[in-house]
Amino acid sequence: MKSEQLVELLKERLPSHHFQWSFDRKKDQVRLDHATLNKGMDISLPEILAKYEVKKEAAIDEIVYTIGETFKAMEKEQSEGFGKEAVIYPVIRSTSFPTESSAGVRFITKDHTAETRIFYALDLDTTYRLVDEQMLDKIGMSETEIMESAMFRVRSLPTAMKKDEVADNVYYFVNNNDGYDASRILNQAFLNEMESKIKGHMTISVPHQDVLIIGDIRNDTGYDVLAQMAMHFFTTGAVPVTSLSFLFEKGKMEPIFIMAKNRVARKEERKK
């Protein structure tokens, strides 16, 4: 599929007289504006096409759903506003993720690791919107209150897991499909509880926003499997975060690099 074909397909799947489409061949992206909201979004086409090669129609379904729900959220914001009853959760993003909206408004963020950054999301049932500084007055909360509220709520999220064993290594998958699976990495009590059960080395992976993988790595093969698994999830996720994994020990996370012949290096060692 080519970019032009993808644009036409998106137009067919999103038939609304409110939408105005503008295809930029040079940038290989399409601009979608909502006429009544006076808001819009830029859609990068190569990323969708890459996912289409792997996931076929499921990739189109994902982007159509995301666009539709995003504009619904904008409509809800304009008609209803937010208020103190707003539900805020933290979400994990790559450090390369933009820290400003397309309109140039700063998102509320907090440093996390060298690979990840914490953003804050206003929950809107079927979707969410990243909180920027212009939204603070509408919500009626300060940045500090936003962060504290989000951390309180993330601890209330369920931590049901699926378990898989490969070559004596154990992998736990948190995948509740609520949009906040990777956010469980911020639930310190949950991580400490998992560490008490781990027999080998505990690893944590957040390849994309909709999965958290905890590894009980007991041999070299376990690291190879983890690297392949994290890369697979990273390349197929709707919102990739990082293909790197972290060692977790006594409440601290440290990025690890899994290289050829099962060699595992911590970030500090790699710099030497």
Protein Blocks (a to p, Z undefined) as FASTA:
>chain_A
ZZklmmmmmmmmmccfkbccdddfklopaddddfklopacdddfklmmmmmmmnmmmlmm
mmmmmmmmmmmmmmmmmmnonojmlccddddddfkbcfbdfkopacddddfbfmbccddd
ddehjaccdddfklmmmnopafklmmmmmmmmmmmpccbdcdddeehiacddddehnopm
mmmmmmmklmmmmmmmpmbdcddddfbfkbccddddfbfklmmmmmmmmmmmmmmpmbdc
bfcdcddeehiacdddddehhiacdfklmmZZ
